[in-house]
Amino acid sequence: MGQSVSQLYFHPETGKANLRFLSITTGIILTIYLKAFSFTIGQVKDDSMMPFMRRAGFPFSDTVFYFKHVPPKQKLRGSIVAVRDPFQQGHVVFRRVIADEGQWVQRMDDGGIIKIPKGHVWLECENDNARSLDSLSEDLGGPISKQHVLGRCTSIVWPIWRRAKIAELDKFKSLMGGQAAKHSRVYENEEIFQRYGIR
């Protein structure tokens, strides 16, 4: 057994490395590693991100590619991210980050003003008809810990006719005159002080 395995990697007579087999093996190992630790895909299971991401029923719902690592200090505002729903175990959804830690949000539903705590973000959906899902809570939507953010979405990879980069979808919607989704207003520290006198 040991001899036959070694013959896969090295020529039995010359002792030279079998570069083709080594390349294939390395590629397989690298793919498994990257899939496990760097990126993955997820399928859209609701209509909260329409029109960017669509649910059409298996197997034609959008499948989204996203990176699995978010550096703690990385600013995510404006990004669409994959999120582990803390209220539904094992459920992964997609949302847009409206505000990062340290920023202030004036909620569009009740006008309440909230400062985003350290290590948290404010999430909202794109579909105006699903606005109750802001920050994943139907009752008390608020900031959510970045620990639940699985990664930044980069593209839709399936179905083939829907393949596109997320950034291109934003630009295309703007060029076609599409209405931007309504989101809560975001303020920086100086802006909120000048407008409301709070810090």
N, C-alpha and C positions, 0 to 999 in steps of 0.2 A: 504493500500500500504506500509506504513512504517513498519507495523508489518511483512508483508511477506518478505520484504527486510532483516529485522533483523534476520528472521528465516533462511535465507541463510547463514548468518555469525555465528549465535549462535543457538544451539539446544534449541527448545522451552521449554523443560521440565527441562533439567539439566543446561542450561545457558552456557554450554561449547562451546568454539569456534569451528567452522567447519573448521578444518585445511586444508582439501582438497580444499574447495571452496576458502578459503583465499589464498592458494598457487597459484591456477589457476588465480585468480584475480590479485594478485601481479605480476605474470609472464606476464600477458597481459599488465598491466600498464608499467612494466619495459621494455618490448619489444617495445612498442610504444615510450617510452621516448628515448631509445637508438637509434631507427630508426630515430627519429626526430632530435636528437642532437649529436649522437656519430658516427654512421656509416651509409652507404647506399650502393647501387649497381648502376652500370651504364653499358650500353651496348655499345660495340665497333661499331662505325659507319663509320670508314674509314680504309684504309690499312696502315696508317702511322707507326703503331707499329709492323708490321709483322717482324719476325715470332712469337713474344711473344703473341700478341693479334690479333685475326683474325676476319674479318667481313665475314660472310657467308650468310647473309640475315636472317630476322626474321623467326623462333625463334632460329636459330642456331648460331648466332653471339655470340662471347664470352661476358659473363656478368661478370663484375669485381667488387669485394668487396673492398671498401676503407673507411678509417676513415675520418670523416668530420672536424676534428680539427687539425690545424698545429700550434704548439707553435711558436711565432714570432722568437725566437732565435734558433729553431731547424734547424740543417744542413740537407739538403735534397740531396746533391750531390750523384748521382748514383741511386737514387730512381726513380721509375716510379710513377707518380702522376696523379690524375684527375684534370683537369683544366677547368675553365669557360672561354670559348673563348671570349675575349673582342670585337672581330670583328664580331661575330655572336651571337646575343642575344639568350640566352637559350640553347646554344650548349655546351655540355660537351665533351671534348676530353682527350686523354691520351698521356703523353709525359715523356721522361726521363730528369731528372735534371742533366745538365752537369756541372754547376758551381753555387756556392752560392755567396751571397754578399761579396764584398771585394776581390774576385778572379778576375783574368784577363782571357779573352777568345781571342784566335786568331782564327778568323773565318776560316773555311775550304773552304768557297766559294771564298772569295776575299782577305784573309790574313789580313784583318783589325783587330786591337787590341782594345778591349773594356774592361773597368773595370766595374764590376757589382756593381751598386749602392746599397746603404743600402735599405733593404726591397724588393730586387728584386732577381730573379734567371734567369739562362739561360737554356732554354729548347730546346731539339732536339728530332726528331723522330728516330726510329730504322731502318726504311725502307729506304735504300739508294736511292730508286726511288722516294721517297717523300721528298727529302732533302729541297725543297723550303719552307717547312712548319716549318722550324726552328723558335722557339719562336713564333709560331702561325701567323707569318706575311709572306705573299707571296712576298711582295715588300721590306720591310725594317725590316727584322728580327732582333730582339734585346732583351735586358733584359725585363722581364715582372714582374710586381708587384706580390708579394706573396699573395696579396689580391685575386688574381684570382685562386690561388692554393687551390682546395677544400680539398685535403687530399692525404695521401700516400696510394698507392694500395698495397694490401697484397696478394690477390689470385684471381684466376679465379674460379667462382663457377658454371657456366653453359656454355655449355652443360656438362653433366655428364662425358663424355669421355675426356673432356678438363680440368677437375678440377685439379688445381695445385697451389702451392704457387709461387709467383713471384720469390722469391729467388731461388727456386728449378729450375725454368726455366733457370735462368742465369747459374747455375751450370751445368745443363744438356747440354746446348748448348756448353759450354766449354769442357765438357767431350767427346762429340761427334765430337769434332774438328771443330765445326761451326765457321765461320769467325765472328769476332766481328764487330759490326756496326762502320762505320767511323764517328767520331765526331770531332768537333772543339777542338783544344788543349787548355788546362787549365793550368795557371801558378799561383803560389802564389806570394806575393809581392816581396820576395827576388829573386825568380827565374826570374821574369820579369825585375828586376833591373840589375841582372847579365848578362842577355841575350841582353836586349835592352837599358839599362840605364834609364829607366823611372820608376816613382813611382806613 
